[in-house]
């Protein structure tokens, strides 16, 4: 059974039951899964957990939401359908004319989200999630196959991507931070001329 992308729980509680509810929620979280109306949902792999308490007059409304990263379509994942993306938007012979590449705008939106998450982790003094960094690196390499979107900037950008990837492989947080800043500069320079 596939997990919902955003499992939700909404409850109305008397004010004096809020502390007990939060303790119960904390105990569930410590076990690694939360109970939602559709069943138990694991916390592993989640992107965010939000708990909101709203005063609705005589009682409190409590909302608990988990958010998971959106699954990529199988055809968009490397090796997902046996097709090979090639520069120019065409795919290999197995594709029978279909394109593996996402729309440029969708790709850039996904990269922006991952870049922000990587930056937030580094700013907090910790390494970014390996899957987030790996997805960003793969998307960066894919992005540079789109022509007319800053081709002259691609070599410097790819060099910065490789440096960030090497820093992650070496588990060098300081080098990752430098690599991130270098990528931010490349991005700014490219967007100034091509955005």
Helices and strands as residue ranges (DSSP letters): E 8-13, G 15-17, H 18-31, E 33-36, E 39-42, E 46-55, E 60-68, G 74-76, G 93-95, H 104-123, H 130-143, H 151-169, H 173-194
